[in-house]
Amino acid sequence: MFSPLRNKAYRHLFSAQIAALLGTGMATVALSLLAHDLAGASAGQILGAVLSIKMVAYIGVAPFASALATKLPRKTLLVALDVVRAGVAVALPFVREPWQIYGLMTVLYIASAAFTPAFQAMIPDLLEDEAEYTKALSLSRLAADLESVASPVLAALLLSLISFNDLFLGTALGFMLSAGFVVTATLPVASTAQALPFMQRLTGGLRLFALTPRLRGLLAVSLATAAGGAMVFINTVVLVQSNFGLSNQASAWALAVFGLGSMSAALALPRVLEKITDRRAMVCGAVLMTAVLLAGAFVAKSYPALLALWLVTGFGYSLTLTPAGRALRRSATAADRPALFAAQFALSHACWLIAYPVAGLVSAQANPSAAFLVLAGLCGLGAILGLLVWPANDPDNLPHTHEDLPDDHAHLAQSGQNGDHAHPFVIDQQHRRWPRTKR
């Protein structure tokens, strides 16, 4: 599983990811506690608003940033964005009003919306072997899960010595360490094939989603991911501190248990994905989270019960997320991959834009039990749509014809066949529509 780390450039980028994630994880805990400090039991509304701003920034900025980033040096861009995020983290301890949170986090999220797709799109360029790339995806998921365990645990320990506002300084340190690792990495040069007209670069990823059944199914599962994750990220502090009357540290430990469940799935997935399809793994994760959310409405009445629910939710959450990169990689050429990753980043966060306000508003206006039920419905809808839209028969090599190409066309000549032929199929200049296949 750790063989991708033999690649020096990937090793440096992976280290940058871990540093940034640790800092971000502490900021997540500190932001929840800051919201509770300002609004008490209504903290879910502040968190829902903050995270909705995050989703709007990601949806609006990511495609434009991806289209513009092809003209900028990758290393300079990533380092500059890390520095901006560190600056925001340094300012957060001085916040006293909700509007100040909204303003600072808008800047941070815009920088992250530009950083993340550019970062993700480089990994397939570094690791061209499918097996190595799959391991790298699991490593990235494992890093995120370790962050969701390690950051809350570290935060819980630090909170016995410092105030929660001081945790934001750890966030700034994480981003600066990330910038340092990026500086020392030898990054792949962007392909000259990416130099397409701006509007084509801007909308190319969305077009791939619209025309590729696999990607439409992936988007449906993203709705389930958002529903399960939103319940955890928005309402943990409300359940633990307002309903159960426990401490800041208890909220941090609950988030850590969610991360532990997610990490366990990430560790198991490389072997599991050798035996089952990405589709089956992701839909199973969505179904599992739906069941847990339904159960949560009735059994989340104590802290131990909540920990058990969050452990299983974390497992299902990772099942829906980890294989996504594999599905994206096999759905685009290298030239189209940055646009596709940016589109996935924006569209998946559109799902979070639905789930976050629902989780916050339903919990604040009714109660967390009602939020469990509403989000279970949203999660179940994503699972059902994923099954319906993503074909069960989804091979790499698809038989198809080119009625619009002459028999002597270079594409047909390369395949060595005329008329019907099969090869790894993606939407591109020669393949403008998805061929019909048996489900």
Buried (B, 14 or more C-beta within 10 A) or exposed (E): BEEBBEBEBBBBBBBBBBBBBBBBBBBBBBBBBBBBEBBEBBBBBBBBBBBBBBBBBBBBBBBBBBBBBBEBEBBEBBBBBBBBBBBBBBBBBEBEEBEEBBBBBBBBBBBBBBBBBBBBBBBBBBBEEEEBBBBBBBBBBBBBBBBBBBBBBBBBEBBEEEEBBBBBBBBBBBBBBBBBBBBEBEBBEBBEEBEBEEEEBBBBBBBBBEBBBBBBBBBBBBBBBBBBBBBBBBBBBBBBBBBBEBBBBBBBBBBBBBBBBBBBBBBBBBEBBEEEBBBBBBBBBBBBBBBBBBBBBEBBEEBEBBBBBBBBBBBBBBBBBBBBBBBBBBBBBBBBBBBBBBBBBBBBBBBBBBBBBBBBBBBBEEBBBEBBBBBBBBBBBBBBBBBEBBBEEBEEEBEBEBEEEEEEBEBBEEEEEBEEBBBEBBBEEEBEEBEEBEE
